[in-house]
Amino acid sequence: MNADYHPEIWAVLPAAGSGRRMQSEIPKQYLSLLGRPVLQWSLDAVTRHRLVRGTVIALAEGDPWWPRTRLHSDKPVLTVGGGAERSESVFNALSLLRGQAGADSWVLVHDAVRPCLTEAEVEALLGRGMNSAGGGLLASPVRDTLKREDNAGCVARTAERSGLWHAMTPQLFPLRSLHAALARVIEQGLEVTDEAQAMEQFGQRPVLVEGRSTNLKITRPADLPLAKAILLALHPELETDHVPDRTGL
């Protein structure tokens, strides 16, 4: 990244999911983690970097939890209505940003339930991703042996793992390029599972930036205590018994 010039960078957090796999009545982004909502940790993690200007959070329509949640940030936090699919939620957030961010702005799209992201990972992603026309994403090389399942729930074959990566977030792209890619994805009814895939659909090749295995996405009940352990390891100064409950729930 050119040290003399820093285009505007905004974070986008799609937070419209219900998280049924967590087996909780409370959406996973609002669950309490060390006295704060998971969403607060994820927000802090992605906005801590000095170059990030602010955040847009995409919320489910009629979200009853958001009004009861008190988030704290020293940077602007905007909200927008989300959609039925992740691509729609991110597209809505980018549409909002296009009205106020610069033409050369970039966006960091980060899962609302990845609370253990480190500033070093963001720094690495910005350093490489902003020097790539196709942007970039944090990812982790596949280390485990992969099995392909057959219709009977048995192993059909062992998949070749060489060159395979687990995609993570944040994912970093020029705001206007990602907005255009998602607009075409939605218009054509294409199914994409992350922003990088939307860019790939139209010829871009995002750079893979290795992230830490601790950059956990909270998906299932067992992930919450694991995230707690990771955060305590990353921030040993935290005293669990003395962290005030700021969830507002």
C-alpha positions as CSV (number, residue, x, y, z in Angstrom):
1,M,0.0,0.0,0.0
2,N,1.4,3.5,-0.9
3,A,2.4,5.1,2.3
4,D,1.6,8.5,1.0
5,Y,-2.0,7.8,0.0
6,H,-4.8,6.1,1.8
7,P,-8.2,5.8,0.1
8,E,-11.2,5.7,2.3
9,I,-12.0,2.3,3.8
10,W,-15.4,1.3,5.3
11,A,-16.4,-1.9,7.1
12,V,-19.6,-3.8,6.3
13,L,-21.0,-6.3,8.7
14,P,-24.0,-8.4,7.4
15,A,-25.9,-9.2,10.5
16,A,-29.3,-10.3,9.2
17,G,-28.9,-14.0,9.8
18,S,-30.9,-16.0,12.4
19,G,-28.3,-18.6,13.2
20,R,-30.5,-21.6,13.6
21,R,-27.5,-23.9,14.1
22,M,-26.7,-22.2,17.4
23,Q,-29.9,-23.7,18.9
24,S,-30.7,-20.4,20.6
25,E,-33.7,-18.1,20.5
26,I,-31.2,-15.2,20.4
27,P,-29.5,-14.7,17.1
28,K,-25.8,-15.6,17.5
29,Q,-24.5,-12.1,16.8
30,Y,-26.4,-10.9,19.9
31,L,-25.2,-13.6,22.3
32,S,-23.1,-12.5,25.2
33,L,-19.4,-13.1,25.0
34,L,-17.3,-12.0,27.9
35,G,-20.0,-9.5,28.8
36,R,-20.4,-8.0,25.4
37,P,-22.5,-9.0,22.3
38,V,-20.6,-11.1,19.8
39,L,-21.4,-8.3,17.3
40,Q,-19.5,-5.8,19.5
41,W,-16.3,-7.9,19.4
42,S,-16.6,-8.3,15.6
43,L,-17.2,-4.6,15.2
44,D,-14.2,-3.6,17.3
45,A,-12.0,-6.1,15.6
46,V,-12.6,-4.8,12.1
47,T,-12.7,-1.1,13.0
48,R,-9.7,-1.0,15.3
49,H,-7.4,-0.4,12.3
50,R,-6.5,3.3,12.0
51,L,-7.5,3.4,8.3
52,V,-11.1,2.1,8.7
53,R,-13.5,5.1,8.6
54,G,-16.6,3.5,10.0
55,T,-19.1,0.6,9.6
56,V,-22.4,-0.2,8.0
57,I,-24.4,-3.0,9.7
58,A,-27.1,-4.8,7.6
59,L,-29.9,-5.9,9.9
60,A,-32.9,-8.2,9.4
61,E,-36.2,-6.5,8.8
62,G,-38.0,-5.9,12.0
63,D,-34.9,-7.1,14.1
64,P,-36.2,-7.0,17.7
65,W,-32.8,-7.4,19.2
66,W,-31.0,-4.4,17.7
67,P,-33.0,-1.7,19.6
68,R,-32.0,-3.4,22.9
69,T,-28.3,-3.7,22.0
70,R,-25.9,-0.9,23.0
71,L,-22.9,-0.9,20.8
72,H,-19.9,1.3,21.5
73,S,-17.6,2.7,18.8
74,D,-15.6,5.9,18.4
75,K,-16.2,5.7,14.6
76,P,-19.5,6.1,12.7
77,V,-21.9,3.1,12.8
78,L,-24.7,3.2,10.2
79,T,-27.4,0.6,9.7
80,V,-29.3,-0.6,6.7
81,G,-32.0,-3.2,6.0
82,G,-30.6,-6.6,5.1
83,G,-32.0,-9.1,2.6
84,A,-32.9,-12.8,2.5
85,E,-29.4,-13.6,1.2
86,R,-26.0,-12.4,2.3
87,S,-25.4,-11.0,-1.1
88,E,-28.5,-8.8,-0.8
89,S,-27.5,-7.6,2.7
90,V,-24.0,-6.6,1.5
91,F,-25.4,-5.0,-1.6
92,N,-27.8,-2.8,0.4
93,A,-24.9,-1.7,2.7
94,L,-22.8,-0.8,-0.4
95,S,-25.7,1.1,-1.9
96,L,-25.8,3.2,1.2
97,L,-22.1,3.8,1.2
98,R,-22.0,4.8,-2.5
99,G,-24.0,7.9,-1.5
100,Q,-21.4,9.2,0.9
101,A,-18.0,7.4,0.4
102,G,-15.5,8.5,-2.2
103,A,-15.4,7.0,-5.6
104,D,-12.1,5.2,-4.9
105,S,-13.3,3.8,-1.5
106,W,-12.7,0.2,-0.4
107,V,-14.8,-2.0,1.8
108,L,-13.9,-4.7,4.3
109,V,-16.8,-7.1,4.6
110,H,-16.6,-9.0,7.8
111,D,-18.8,-11.7,9.4
112,A,-20.7,-10.3,12.3
113,V,-19.9,-13.5,14.2
114,R,-16.1,-13.5,13.8
115,P,-15.1,-11.8,17.0
116,C,-11.4,-13.1,17.2
117,L,-10.0,-11.2,14.2
118,T,-6.6,-9.5,15.0
119,E,-5.4,-6.1,13.9
120,A,-2.3,-7.9,12.4
121,E,-4.6,-9.9,10.1
122,V,-6.4,-6.7,9.0
123,E,-3.0,-5.0,8.4
124,A,-1.8,-7.9,6.2
125,L,-5.0,-8.0,4.2
126,L,-4.9,-4.2,3.5
127,G,-1.2,-4.4,2.6
128,R,-1.7,-7.1,0.0
129,G,-5.4,-6.7,-1.0
130,M,-5.2,-3.0,-1.9
131,N,-2.3,-3.7,-4.3
132,S,-4.5,-6.2,-6.2
133,A,-7.1,-5.1,-8.7
134,G,-9.3,-8.0,-7.7
135,G,-9.0,-7.3,-3.9
136,G,-8.3,-10.0,-1.5
137,L,-9.6,-12.1,1.4
138,L,-8.3,-13.8,4.6
139,A,-8.1,-17.5,4.2
140,S,-6.5,-20.6,5.7
141,P,-4.9,-23.5,3.8
142,V,-6.8,-26.7,4.2
143,R,-4.8,-29.0,6.5
144,D,-7.2,-31.9,7.1
145,T,-8.0,-34.8,4.8
146,L,-11.2,-34.1,2.9
147,K,-13.8,-36.8,2.2
148,R,-16.5,-36.6,-0.5
149,E,-19.8,-38.1,0.7
150,D,-22.1,-40.4,-1.3
151,N,-25.9,-40.6,-1.2
152,A,-25.7,-43.2,1.6
153,G,-23.6,-41.0,3.9
154,C,-20.5,-43.0,3.2
155,V,-17.1,-42.0,1.8
156,A,-17.3,-41.7,-2.0
157,R,-13.7,-40.7,-2.3
158,T,-10.9,-38.7,-0.8
159,A,-10.6,-35.2,-2.2
160,E,-7.3,-33.7,-3.2
161,R,-6.6,-30.8,-0.8
162,S,-3.6,-29.4,-2.5
163,G,-4.2,-25.7,-3.3
164,L,-7.5,-25.6,-1.3
165,W,-8.2,-22.8,1.2
166,H,-10.9,-22.1,3.8
167,A,-12.3,-18.7,3.0
168,M,-12.6,-16.3,6.0
169,T,-13.4,-12.6,6.5
170,P,-12.7,-9.8,6.2
171,Q,-12.8,-9.7,2.5
172,L,-11.5,-6.5,0.8
173,F,-12.6,-5.0,-2.4
174,P,-13.1,-1.7,-4.2
175,L,-16.5,-0.5,-3.2
176,R,-17.8,0.2,-6.7
177,S,-16.4,-3.0,-8.2
178,L,-18.0,-5.2,-5.5
179,H,-21.3,-3.2,-5.7
180,A,-21.4,-3.8,-9.5
181,A,-20.6,-7.5,-9.1
182,L,-23.3,-8.1,-6.5
183,A,-25.8,-6.1,-8.6
184,R,-25.2,-8.6,-11.5
185,V,-25.3,-11.6,-9.2
186,I,-28.7,-10.5,-7.8
187,E,-30.0,-9.6,-11.3
188,Q,-29.0,-13.0,-12.7
189,G,-30.1,-15.0,-9.7
190,L,-26.7,-16.5,-9.1
191,E,-25.9,-18.2,-5.8
192,V,-22.7,-17.0,-4.2
193,T,-21.6,-17.8,-0.6
194,D,-19.2,-14.9,-0.2
195,E,-18.1,-11.6,-1.8
196,A,-15.0,-13.2,-3.4
197,Q,-17.2,-15.6,-5.3
198,A,-19.2,-12.6,-6.7
199,M,-16.0,-11.0,-7.9
200,E,-14.8,-14.3,-9.4
201,Q,-18.0,-14.7,-11.4
202,F,-16.9,-11.7,-13.4
203,G,-13.3,-12.4,-14.0
204,Q,-11.6,-11.1,-10.9
205,R,-8.9,-13.1,-9.0
206,P,-8.8,-12.0,-5.4
207,V,-5.5,-12.5,-3.6
208,L,-5.5,-15.1,-0.8
209,V,-4.0,-13.7,2.5
210,E,-3.3,-16.3,5.1
211,G,-5.3,-15.6,8.3
212,R,-5.0,-17.2,11.7
213,S,-6.9,-20.4,12.6
214,T,-8.2,-18.5,15.7
215,N,-10.3,-16.2,13.4
216,L,-13.2,-18.3,14.3
217,K,-16.8,-18.0,12.9
218,I,-19.3,-18.7,15.6
219,T,-21.8,-21.1,14.1
220,R,-22.6,-23.9,16.6
221,P,-23.0,-23.9,20.4
222,A,-19.5,-25.3,21.0
223,D,-18.0,-22.3,19.2
224,L,-19.0,-19.8,21.9
225,P,-16.7,-21.1,24.7
226,L,-13.9,-21.6,22.2
227,A,-14.2,-18.0,21.1
228,K,-14.1,-17.0,24.8
229,A,-10.9,-18.9,25.3
230,I,-9.3,-17.4,22.1
231,L,-10.2,-13.8,23.2
232,L,-8.8,-14.4,26.7
233,A,-5.6,-15.7,25.1
234,L,-5.4,-12.7,22.7
235,H,-6.3,-10.3,25.5
236,P,-4.8,-11.7,28.8
237,E,-5.6,-8.4,30.5
238,L,-9.3,-9.2,30.4
239,E,-10.7,-10.3,33.8
240,T,-13.8,-12.3,33.0
241,D,-15.5,-11.7,36.4
242,H,-15.0,-7.9,36.1
243,V,-16.2,-7.4,32.5
244,P,-19.5,-5.5,32.8
245,D,-22.4,-6.8,30.8
246,R,-23.0,-4.3,28.1
247,T,-25.3,-6.4,25.9
248,G,-28.4,-4.5,27.0
249,L,-30.3,-7.8,26.6
